[in-house]
Amino acid sequence: MNKSEQFRQSVLNQIEQACQLVKRDPSTVQLLAVSKTHPSQTLREMYTVGQRCFGENYLQEALTKIDELQDLDIEWHFIGHVQRNKTKHLAETFDWVHGVDRLIIAERLSNQRLENQKPLNICIQVNIDGQNSKDGCQSNEVLELVHQISQLPNIRLRGLMVIPAPENYAAFIDAKALFDEVKSQHAQPQDWDTLSMGMSADLEAAIAAGSTMIRVGTALFGARDYSNIS
């Protein structure tokens, strides 16, 4: 078993154990490998041991990797802040975008999605605990935003993404309650299936609260090197 396989299996074991504690099926929790700052070869090695979903935060870095790894059947997720001037690249290149927090961003992504592509999966980012330093819409804006985004033609609205303050586990419970509230009123509830929350340090608490997608970087790839990121 090589290093990539060891790290991935360790995280999968954590997910399984966390699910067992709250009597959840581990297959209901997806592992998203957060690969920012790590080279394409490292992603290729992780792919060979079974990982298919990778999340990137920096657009230019991600575009380089997507080009270098185009021979692999990777599902690419963008999980950084979405700027208006970068939506075209996101719409044309990624399978998922997690950081949508305004209607104008969703509209641009819909308009710029290519005709031959499947609808773009998106998650609404919610500033679930009101941090001044975090992006995301407010909880009381979500229902209206869901209604508006659901009307867009080239978008498949899948759920919510949150990044609470460290150890604020109550925010996970708040996010799940908001997720369930939207699902009960969503016109297409079968599409509303993704609650993206939890990282290396708090995945157990996130799973206990109801996360369906864990975003893990350090536990899979080791420490990040930001020296080459502009």
N, C-alpha and C positions, 0 to 999 in steps of 0.2 A: 504494500500500500504506500503510494507516494504522498508527499506533503499535502498536495491539493486534496487528495482523497481523504486523508486524515482530518484535515480542517473541516471539509464539508460534512463528513460523517459525524464529527463531533457536534456541529451545529444541528444537524438533523436529529441527533440523539437528544439534544437539549429541547428541540421542538416537540419531539415525541413524549419526553418526560413531562414537559409543561402541559401537554394535552391530556395525558393520563391523569394528572392531578385534578383537572376540572372536567374529566370524562368527555373529552372531545376527540373526534377522529383526527389523527395527524394529517390526513389527506385534505382537510379543510383549511390548512395553513400552508401558504406558498412561501418558498424561500426566494427572495430577490437578492442577488449578489451585488452589493454596491462596490463597483470596481474603479471608482475615480482614483486617479494618480497611478494606478497600476498598469503596467505595459500590456500590450496585446497578447504577448506570449503567455503571460500569467492567466489571462482570460481563456486562452486556447487550452491551457492545461486544465483549468477548472471545467471547461466544456467537455473534455475527454472523460471526466469522471462523473458526468451526468448533469451538470448545471446548464440550464438553458436560458434563464432569465437574468439579465444584467442591467443594473441601474447606473446611470452616469449623471454627474452634476454640471460638468463644464462642457459647453457645446463644441468648441473647436477640438478639444481632446477626444470627445466622443465621436465626432465625424471621422477623425483619423482612424480610430479603432474600428468603426463600422466598415470603413473601406478596407482595412487590412484583414478583417475577419469575415468578409462577405461570402466566403465559401462555407461558413458555418450557419446553421439554422438557429440563430440567436433571436430571442425576443428582447428588443431594446426598449428600456424604460428611461425617460428623462425625469429626474426627480429634483432638479434645481429650480431656482426662481425663473419664471418665464418672462422674458422681456419682449416687448412688442416687436422690436426690430429683428428678433430671432425666430419668430413663429414659422416662417417659411421653411427653414431647415428642419425644424421640429416636425412640422406637418408632413413633410415629404420623406423623412428618414426614420422616424421612430414608430413603434407599435403602441406605446403608452406615453402619456404625459401626466405627471402627478401634481404639478404645481399650479394648476389653474385656479385663480381666485377672483377673476373679473370676467364679465360677459364679453368685453372687447377682445380678450385673449382667446376665448373659446370661438368667437366669431371668426377671428383671423385664422385660427387653426382649421376650422371647417372650410373656409373659403380657399385655403391654400393646400388642402389635401388633394392629391392627384386623383383624377377620375378613375384610374385603373386600380386604386388602392382600396382595401377594406376600410370601413369607418375607423377613425382614430379613437382608441380607448383613452378616456381621461378620468382623473380623480380631482375633485375639488379640494384644494388645500384650505384647511380651517385653522385659524389661530385659536385653538381650543381653550387655551388658558390665558389669553390676552397679553402675551409677552410683547413688549415694545420692540424687541430686536427681531421678531419673527414675521415672516410674510404670512399671508393667508387672510381670507375673509373672516368676518365675525360670525359667530354661531347663528345669530338672529337674521343673517342675510342668506343663509344656505337654502331654505325652502324656495325663495323667489329665484335664486340663481339656478337651482335645479330645474324649475319650471321653464326658465328662459333657455338654458342650454339644451334641454331635452327637445326643443323645437329645431335645432340645427341639423342639417342633412347629413353631414359627413363625420359626425361625432357619435360615439357610443359612450354615454355617461355611465361609469361603473361604480362610483362610490366616493369615499372621503379619504384624505391623507392628512395626518396630524403629526406634529413634532413637539410634544409637550416639553416643558422644562425638565431637567434631570430629576428623577425620583418623584415626579408629580404623578403618581399612579392613579390618583383620582381623575385626572384628565382623560385617561383611557376609558374609564367608566362613562364620563360625560360624552366622549366621542361615540361610544357604542349606543348610548341613548339617542343621540342626534341621528346616527346612522339608521336606527330602527324607526325613528319618527319619520324620516324621509321615505323609508321603504314602505311604510303604511300608506303614504299619500302619493307615491310615485306612479305615473301612468304606465311605466314599463318596469314593474318590480323585479322581473326576472333578470334584467340587466344590472340592477342595483345589488351587486354581490361582493364588493371589495371594500374592506376597511384596512387601509394601509397604515399600520402603526407598530412601533416596536423596533428596537435596534439591538446591537450586540449586548448592551448592558442591561436592557430591561425587557427582553423578549418574553420572559416568563409572565410578567405582569400584564403585558399587552395581550398575550394569548388568553390569559385568565379572563380578561375583560371582553374578549371577542374578536381580536384581530384576525384577519384572513390573509394578510401578507406582511411578512417580517422583512425589514430591510437591514441586511447584515453586511458589514464591510470588514472591519478589523478582525473579527473572529474567523473570517474566511481567508483573508489575504495577508494579515499582519499589519504592522504600522504603515501609515501612508507617508509618502515623500512628496511634499508640495513644492519642492525647489524648481520643478520644471513647469509649473502651472502659472500662466500669465494672468 
